[in-house]
Amino acid sequence: MTDARLAELVERAFDYRGYVTLRRTDGSELVGFVYDRSASHLDLFDETATRRVRVSLTDVADIAFTGEDAARKAQAVWERRKGALEPRDTSAWGEWRESGPVLLLVALDRELRSAARALGLVRRGDRARGHLGGNEVVGLALGVGGGSHRAVVEEQPRLVVSCGFSGGLDPALAPGDLVLATAVRDETGDELTAPPSIRQRAAEVLGGLRHFEGELVCTTAVAATEEEKLALARPGALAVDMESYPAARAAAASGIPWLAIRAIVDPLRSSLPAFTRDPAAGYVAPALKYALSGPRAAAELVRLAAGARAAAAALEVALRRLRPILGATEARA
């Protein structure tokens, strides 16, 4: 196979939203979902969505597009339903604004980088911008815990998507697992239920990925230790973060649909280093100081970095799957 043909197959595989079958030069085959690529290799989730595999391009003999493109199918279903059941200027998942961008809210620059790569957005500082279908998409890194209300008021979006990293509250969740929120709850017990129609469509396109549906618990301080996470855990509560409830509350107050999706970094039976309690100070210098405190601390940082890489990769794959939903609403001229 020529280099040009291989490069074409690699780009098609990266854009494809279903499983591919990769045939190696030694005759073996690997079925998986391509979530990243470079000039020298492909990165895949295997077909169980539990293992990441890196394959050198020199070992690739062919790529076949054997799995169903679930996101494309969901978009086709949406278009059929819309044409049959709704007037042309009405969303298939309910009432929402006919203008304004899709607003993607994250806390950290690393989360914004994953979102920008997944959705083809151009980043400048703490903001990313682009288009999906007929919709403008704006991504904002707001910092930990705040800024959602102001962002919603300023952007006047048609849809708010809160996404990023989180800690696990259910022992079944591991680093890189995804949580699609059915509801978000704050520390006082106030709960907001996710709009069911768009959440159900999101669940459809995430099919095949290791994801869970349940409640997100939102705190005003970092839940860093196993004990703190255990105190928040209850049946149906899957993960903890600091941003999803404020984003959902800001959207709901303005009558705007919202969606929340999180990727696990630290599971329930683990603790974060103490310096993570002060995110405003930045992590680089405190992390270096912590690593120098001893071998155990260095090992904990290695584990945390591996969890963050797994979460970033999973979040990017999930947002790529959600592209048809984020681009499906019609924008009026």
PyMOL commands that set and color helices and strands:
alter all, ss='L'
color gray80, all
select helices_A, chain A and resi 3-15+57-59+70-85+109-119+148-155+196-205+226-232+244-253+274-277+279-281+284-291+295-327
alter helices_A, ss='H'
color red, helices_A
select strands_A, chain A and resi 20-24+29-37+41-46+52-56+60-64+102-106+122-124+127-132+135-141+159-168+178-185+191-193+211-218+237-241+258-266
alter strands_A, ss='S'
color yellow, strands_A
deselect
rebuild
show_as cartoon
